[in-house]
């Protein structure tokens, strides 16, 4: 179950994110990178709301718990795609996004459909639980879950290449801070997925708050 400490952390982060989104919207016309940060923040906010919903699901209602988890998985795909989109704008200085980037949404959409229909085939979860020590993953979990690492590592590589090629100290520092922000949730997600640490289902989205912080600094 979601602990009181985790609940407090989520509420605090959500409050800061709401203020963050309001400040963006209050600036009038936004640049492309700001729009993608809104996608990131909105997806992460929905992820948190789904996790909060799990805390208030009546005992024994595994169907409602899974529904909340399905929402969180769909939200996570929005966060994942945002990483590459933001990296693309950051490194290429795009003012409009090339149409080829639309292809990035195909794997997350497929993943979302797999998660939503899991009760029909149990290929994503053999047994669902909000505790990483109790969940049993199906074969498609690792297939679809690998896209998270692929997308995130791609964003890191794009950013570091930009920093190294520019040969400008400021750009390199920006790229390093940007990359560290992406690496933090990668590490947390890996520890939870491989059951190295008994982490709550909220651990990964909470780690993404560090991503937003690092990107803000960068």
N, C-alpha and C positions, 0 to 999 in steps of 0.2 A: 504494500500500500504506500501511497505517497506520504512521506513523513511531514511533520509540522515545519521542520527546517526547510525542506524542499518547497513546501507550499509558500512559505514566506519569501524564499528566493525567487520563485516564479512570479509572485505578485509584485515584488519589487522591480524585477526585470520588465514585466509587462507595463508597469507604470512609466518606467523610463522610456520604453519603446513608443508608448502612446505620445509622450512629450516629444520624442524624436520625430515621429511621423507628422505631428502637428506643426513642428518647426519647419519641416520640409515643405508642407502644403502652404504654409504662410509666406513662403518666399516668392510666390507667383509662378512664373514660367520656370520649369525645372530643366536641367540638362539631362541627357540620356542616362548618365551614370546614376543620377538621383532617382530616376524612375526605377532603375533596377534595384537600388537600395530599398525603395518602397516595396518592390516585389519580395525582396529578401525579408524585410521587416514584417510585412503582412503574412507571409508564409510561416515565419517563425512564431508570430503572435497566434495564429490559428493552431499551430502545433502545441503551444503552451495551453491554449484554451481546451484542446482535446485532452491533454494530460490532467488539467484541473477537473474536467468532467469525470475522469476515471475515479477520482477521490470520492465522488458523491454517488457513484453507481451502487445500488443496493447489493448486499452480499448475495452471491449465488447467480447474479445476472451476468454470466460470462458473455452473453450475446451483446449486451450493451458495452461491456469492456472492450470487446473486439471492435465494435463500431467506432468507439473513440480512438482505438489504435489505428484503424483504417484511415480515419481522418488525419491522424498524426503522420502516417506514412505518406499520404497524398501531399500533406503540407511539406514534409521533408524533401519531396521531389522538387518543389518550388524553390526551396533553399539551395538545393544542390545545383540546379540550373543557374540560379542567380550568381553562384560563384564564378562560373565560366563567363557569363555575360558581363559581369563587372570587370573581370580580368581582361576581357576583350576590349572593353571601352578604355580601361586604364592604360593598356599597353599600345593600343592602336589609335587612340584619340578619335574614335568614331563619334560622329554626330547623329548618324542614322545607322541602325544595325543592318549588316548584309543579310540577305534573305537566307543564306545557307545556315545561319544560326538557328533557324526554325527547326532544323533537324535535331537539335539538342533536346527538343521536347518529346521526341518519339519514345526513347527508352523510359523516361519517367511516366508517360501516359500508359505504356504497356505495364509497367510495374504497378501503377495504381489500379489498373483493371485486375491484375493478378491478386492483389491484396483484397480488394473488395469482394471478389468471387471466391476467396479462400474456403469458405464453408462448403463449397461444392466439390473441391478437389484436394484441399489440405496440402497443397504443394508449397505454399509459402510458410505456414506454421503447421506442424503436426500437432503441437499443443501450445496454445497461447497463454502467456503469463506476463504480468507487468514486472516480474522479477527475472533478471537475466539468468539466474541460477536454475529457474524452473521451466523456462521456455524451451520448446523443442522445435528446431527449425526444419522446414522441408527443403527439398533440393533446389527449388526456384528462389529460395531466400538468398542463397549465396550467389546465384546467377544474377539476380536483379540487384542484390546489395552491392555487388562489385562495382556497379556503375557509380555509386557514391564515391568510392575511392578513385576510380578512373577520372571522374569529373573534377574532383578536388585536387588531385595530383596534377591534372592538366592545367588547372588554374595557377597552381604554384609554379610549374615549369614555365608557363607563359610569362608570369610576372618576373621570375628570376632572370630569364633570358633578356627581358626588356631592361632590367636594372643593370645587368652585366654589359649589354651591348651599348647602352647609352654612355657609359664611362663618366657619368656625372655622379658625384658623391651623394647628392640629395636624392636622385632617382634610385640609386642603389639602396639607400636607407629606407626609402618608401617601399621598395620591392621586398626587402627583408621583413619589415614589420607587417606588410600585407600578407606575406607567405606564412609567417608565424601565426597570424590570426586564423588562417585556413588549417594549419597543421594541428592546432589544439583540439578541435572537435574530431579530427581524424584519429588522433591518439586515444581520445576518450571512447569513441565509437568502437575502435579495435579492441580495447580492453574489455568493454562490455560484451561485444559479440563473441569474443573468444573465451568469455567467462573467466578471464584472468583476475578481474575484480568483480565483486558482487554489487554492481551499480544499479541504481533505479533507472526506469525507462526515461526519466527526465534528465539524465546526465548529459546526453548528447545535445539536446536543444539548449540546455543551460550553458554548455561549452561554446555554443555559437554566439552567446552574448559577448564572449571574449573576442570573437571574430569581428563583430561590429565595432567593438572598442578599438581594436588594433587598426581596423580600416579607417576609423575616424581619426586616429593619430596620424596614420600615413597620409 
